[in-house]
Amino acid sequence: MLAAGVVTALSPAIAQAANVTAPEPAAGTPRVLTYTAVAGETNRPTFTREGPNVVVRDPSATLVPATPCTGGGATVVCPDAPTRITQLVATLDDMPDTLVVDITDVSTSITGGAGKDTITGSDGGNDTIDGGAEEDTVNGRAGDDFLFDSIADAAPNHLFAGAGDDFLRGGTGADQLDGGDGFDTASYGERGADVANGVSVVLSNGAATGAGAPAENDALTGIESLQGTAKNDTLRGDDGANTIQGLDGDDTISGGNGVDQLFGGAGKDTIDAVDQGFDRVSCGGPQAGDTAGVDDVDQVAGCPAAGAGLTVTAVPAAIGSDQTPSRVGVTYTKVMKVRTFRRKGATFTVFSSDKAIQNTVTAEMLGRVGSVKSFSKAAVGDLLLARRSARFVGKARLTLKPSRRYRAHLRKGQRIRLRVTVTDQARNRATKIVTIRLK
């Protein structure tokens, strides 16, 4: 006879359970699908829309559904009606987990917890993703995402935002912050006056090496906006349009060339906005100790008076400030075969009246949809089929392909809209919408 302790040792491990819920909400509130892991399990959940359902799969844990979701084991099916699921909340726990959201039109709130996690958000929805403790890799993909690490454990984190206007905040380790396309922010704003040092970030073409506090060594890519700490920071922009916020502390801020927005905040700040171009400058006061150098075309607020901390440089009248939106043109194929459109998408060229100035173009492909499964003439509501942002001067040639999830549902006679928005360095925007008919 085996001892009880031996029997216990030889017994198979009992699978842990992850809970899945998606209750019908109160009238006027969004419907939320919630996935909650438990301690001690390694989770690998995926989330997809399949026909009239949202399907949750996790081959490494036992899933426990709550009504109206059904199934169990490795798969749970949640009906996507009568109220459509538009939000996803997922909480992982203390093991190295992998999570993928393969739904393009949900916003997410995902917490990684402890463990070396890899998290991939929605490719089109707005994601809020916290990697949690230890070294994590987070992919926001398309959408306006907030990617961050809430645990100051000095582990290196890898945050990839993708298309959209994103906000990235690493931990205290040597992080990789990649904003991707769009107007993206690298932030150290959670660091209060109790930290030992401020940060230093010097951008060049949207990138920076050796960024952060001394010996932190963050690597930044695709970043247009910076946010400092409550200590003394050195923040410098590049030749593009930048937004820089010093926050508290005695900060040194320089916008570089381009149309910049520079905010000193509290503390004795030094701001340099002299570039013979239009900038917006706020010293955060006026308060004793602030100094700023500006051009006479700049918009200045909260700074000392000229000669009492403010130095004003005259700009030749021929330069002046540009506050007029660009004129935008689009050349494209107006009629396309469905088969070609499914396989190759649409290629088009965007033209701007600003021939020598770097602008940002954001192109979106939109369809009118009646349900998850089909497109129809009587449908209501816009579905984002694809999105892409890029910087360009004068003109840009872009290709947008509809998400693989929706390609099979395209039909003859369907009209697809391209919405093209061009933003110049002074934040002026111009939008043009064109229509492609499928045959």
N, C-alpha and C positions, 0 to 999 in steps of 0.2 A: 504494500500500500504506500502511495506517495504521500509525503507530508503536505499539509494544507498550503504551506508556503511554496512548495514545488509546483503544486497544481496551479496556483495563481500565476506563477512565472511562465508556465507553459500555455496558459489560456490566451487566445487571440485578443489583440487590442480591440477595444470597443470603439467604433467610429463615433466621432463627435458630431454634433448637430448644428446646422446653421439655419436660422429662422428667416422665412420669406413671407412678407405681408404686402398687400396692396388693396386696402379697404376702400370702398366707395366713400368719397369725401362729402362734407356738408356742401350745400348749394353755394356756388360762387368761389369755392376754394379748389386748388389744384389737387390732382390725384397723385399720390406718392407711392412708389414701390420701395420697400425697405428690406435690405439684406443685412443680417447681423450674425457675425461669426462668434465663436466662443474660444476661450483660451485653450491652448494646447493642440490646436489643429492647424494644419497647413491648408489654406484655401486657394482654389483656382477658379473663381466664378467668372462666367461670361453671361452677358445680357444681350438678347437679340429680339427684334420684332419679327414674328413669323405669322403671316396671315392676320387673323383677328386677335392674336395673343402676344404677350411679352413672355419670352421663355428664359428661365434661369437655369444654367447648368453648372455643376461643380463636381467633377469626377473624384475629388479628394475628400469630400465630406458628405454626410447624410443631410439632405435638405428637408426641412419641416415646414410645410405650407400652412397658412391660415386662410380661411374662406375670405374671398372667392377663389383664391389660388388653389390648384389641385396638383396631385402627383406626389412626389417624394423620392427618396433615394438620391440619385444624381441629377434629377430633372424636376423642375416645378414650372407649371404653366399658369399664367395669370391672364384672365380675359381682359382685353383692352377696351371694354365697353361695359356699361353704357357711357362711363366717363373715361376719356383717353388718359393714359398714364403719361404725364409730362415731366415728372421729377423722379430722380433716383437717389436714394440715400443708402450708402453702403459703409459698414463698419467692420474692418478686419481686426485681428488681434495680435498675438505675440509671436507669430511664426513668420518665416519668409513666404509671403503670399504673392499671387499673381492675379490681377483683376483686369478684365477687358470689357468695355461698354461698346457694343457694336450696334448702337442705336444713334441715329444722326440728329434727332429732334427732341432730346430730353436734356434738361439741366441736371447736373449731378452735384452731390455733396459726399465726398469719399474720404474716409479716415483710414490710414494705413496701419497705425499702431506700431508696436515694436516688431522687429524683424526686418530683413532685407527685402523690401517689397518692390514689385514692378506693377505700376498702375497706369492704365490707358483709359482716358476719358472719352466722352462723346465726340464724334467727328462732325461738329456743327452746333451742338448745344454749348451752353456756358457751364464750365466745370469749376468747382471749388474742391481742391484736392490737397490734403495734408498727408505728406509721406510718413510722418511720425518718427519714432526713434530709429536709429541705425541708418545705414546707407540705403537710400531709396532712389528709384528711377521712375519719374512721373512724366507721362506724355499727355498734354492737354488736347492736342490736335486742333481742328478748327473751332472757332467760338471765342468769346471774350472770357478768358479763364483766369482764376486766381490759384496759383500753384505755390505751395509753401511747405516748410518743415517747421513744426511747432516745438520741436525738442532741440535745445542747444547742447547737443552731445558731441560736437566736433567731427561727426561722421560726414564724409563727402556725399552730397546729393546731386542728382542729375535731373534738372527740370527743363523739359522741352515743351514750349507753349504751342507752336504751330501758328496757323493763320488766325488773325483776330487781334484785338487790342488787349493785351494780357498784363497781369501783375504777378511778378515772381519775387519770392522771398526765400532765400536759402537759410541754412543754419549757420553755425560758427565754424564749420569745416571748409575745406577747399571745394566749393561747390561749382557746378557747371550750370549756368543760367542762359538758356537759349530762347529768345523771344520769338524767333521765326518772323513771319510776315506780320504787318500791322504796326501799330504804335505801342510799344511795350515798355514796361517799367520794371527796373531792378530796384528793390527796396530793402533798406536796412532799418526801416522806421520803427521796428519793434524794440530796438535796443535803446534803453533808457539811460538816465544819468548815472546809473549804478555800474555800467560797463567800464572797463579799463580805458578803452580808446575809441575814438571815432573811426571813420573809414576814409579811404582814399580811392577814388575811381576816376580814371582818365579815359574817355571814350575816343576811339578812332574808327570811323566807318561803322559805328554801332557796336564795336567790340572793345574789350579791355582785358588785360591780363594782370595778375598780381593785385587784383582788386580786393577791397574789404579792409579789415583791421590789419595791423602789422602781422606778417607771416600767415595770414589767412589764405591768400592766393586763390581767390575766386576767378573764374574765367567767364566772361560775358560775351554773348553774341546776339546780334539782332536786337539791340537795346537802344531806345530813343529817349527814355525818361529815367531819371535817377531820384532816389529819395534817401536822405542821409539819416543820421542818428540824433540822439539828444546830447551827444558830445561834439567835439570839434572835428568837422569833416572837411575834406578837400574834394570837390566835385567839379569835373570839367566835361563840357559837351564836345561835340565834333562839328563837322561842317554841315550837318543836316539840321533839321528842326528838333530841338530838345526842350524838355520840361525838366527843370531841376529844382528840388525842394531841399533846403538845408535842415529844416525843422529847428529844434533847439540846439544850443551850443554856438561857439564862435566859429562860423563856417567861412571857407573860402570857395567862392562859386564863380565859374567862368563858363559862358555859353558857347564860345567859339563862333564860327560863322554860321549862317542860317538864322531863321526866325525863331527865337527862343523865348521861353517863359521861365523866369528865374525868380525864386522865392527864398528869401533869407530866413524868415521865421524869427523866433526869439534868439537873443544873444547878440554879440558884437560881430556882425558879418561883414565880409568884404566881397563885393560883387563886381565882376567885370563883364560889361555888356557892350563894349566898344568894338564894333565890327563893320561900321558904315552901313548897317541894315536895321530893319525894324525889329525890336524886341519888346517884351513886356517884363517889367522889373518891379518887384515888391520887396522892400527891405524888411518888412514886418513891424514897422514902427510908425512914425520915427522914434528911434531910441538911441541913447547915447552910445557912441562907439561904432555905429554903422558907417561904412564908407562904400561908395558905389561910383563906378565910371560908366557913363551911358552916352549914347548918341542923342542928338537933339530931335531925332525922329522917334525915339523910343517912348513907350507909354510907361510912366514912372509913378509909383504910389508907395506911401509909407517909408520914404527915404528922407535923409536930412536935406536941408535947403542947399541950393547951389552955393558953393564956396564954404559950406559948413560941414563938409563930408561928402558932398555930391559934386562930381566933376562931369561937365557936359561938353562933349565934342561935337562940333558942327559937321554935318554931312552935306556934301554937295547936293544942290537942289535936284540934279538929274537922277539921284539915287532914290531919295524919298522912301516912303513906306508903301508897301503893296497890300491893299485890303480889298482887292477885286478878285472874285473867283475866276479861275481859268475857264476858257471856252473849251468844251469837250466834244470830240467827234468819235464815232465808232464805225468801222467797216466790218462787215460780217456777211455770212451766207444766210439769206432770209428764209430759204426753204431747204430742208435736208431730209434725206431718207431716214426712216426710223432705225434701220439696221446700222447705218453709218454713224448716226448720232449715239446709239447705244455703245458702239465699239470705240469711237474716236472722240466723242464729245464735240464741242464747238470751239473753233479757233477764230479769233478776232483781233483786230488792232485798235488800240486806243490812242487818240491824238489829243494833245493839250496845246493851248495857245501859248503856254510858257515854254519857249523853245530852248532856253538855257538854264532853267531852274529845275532842281530835282523835286518831283511830286510823288505822291503815293496814290496808287490806284487800288481800289477794292472792288472786285467783280463778284457778283452773286448770280447764281442760276436758280430761278424760281419756277415752280409749277403750281397750278391750281389743282387741288386734290379734294376728293370727296370722302375718301377713306384711306386706311393704310394700304389696302389692296389694289386700288384702282384710281385712274384719272378719268374725269368726265367733264363734259361741257357744263353741266349743271353744278359742278363742285364748288365749294366755298373753302376759303382758307389757303394760305400760301405755305408751300413746303420748300425748304432750302435744300436744293439738290446738290449744290457744290458752292464753294467759296474760295477765293484766292486773293491775296494782297501782294503787291510788289512795288518797289521804287523804280522810277523811270525819269528820263529827261526827254521831252518832246513827244515820243511815241513809244508804245510797248505792244508786243505781240504776245497774247496769252491764249492758253487752252484750258477750258473747263470741261471735265467729264462728270456726268451724273453719278451719284453714289451707286455702287454696285447693288445695294439693297433695292433700288428703285428702277434699275434699267429695264427689267423684264416687264414692268407695268406701263412703259411708254407705248402709246398707240398712235396710229395714223390720225391726222387731224388735230393732235395735241399741240397747243401753243406754249412754248417755253419763253420766259422772259429773262433777258440779261439786264441786270441793274449795275451800272458802272458808276462809281463815285471816285472823283479825283480830289485829293486834298493837297493844297499847296503848303509852303512852309509857314504861312501866316494863319494857318488853320481855316482858310477859306475853302468851301466845298462846292463842287458842281456835280450834278448827277444827271445821267442820261439813261433812259430805259428803251430797249429795243426788243423786238419779238421775233422768235424763230418758229416757223410752222413745220411740223413733221408730216411727211407724206409716205 
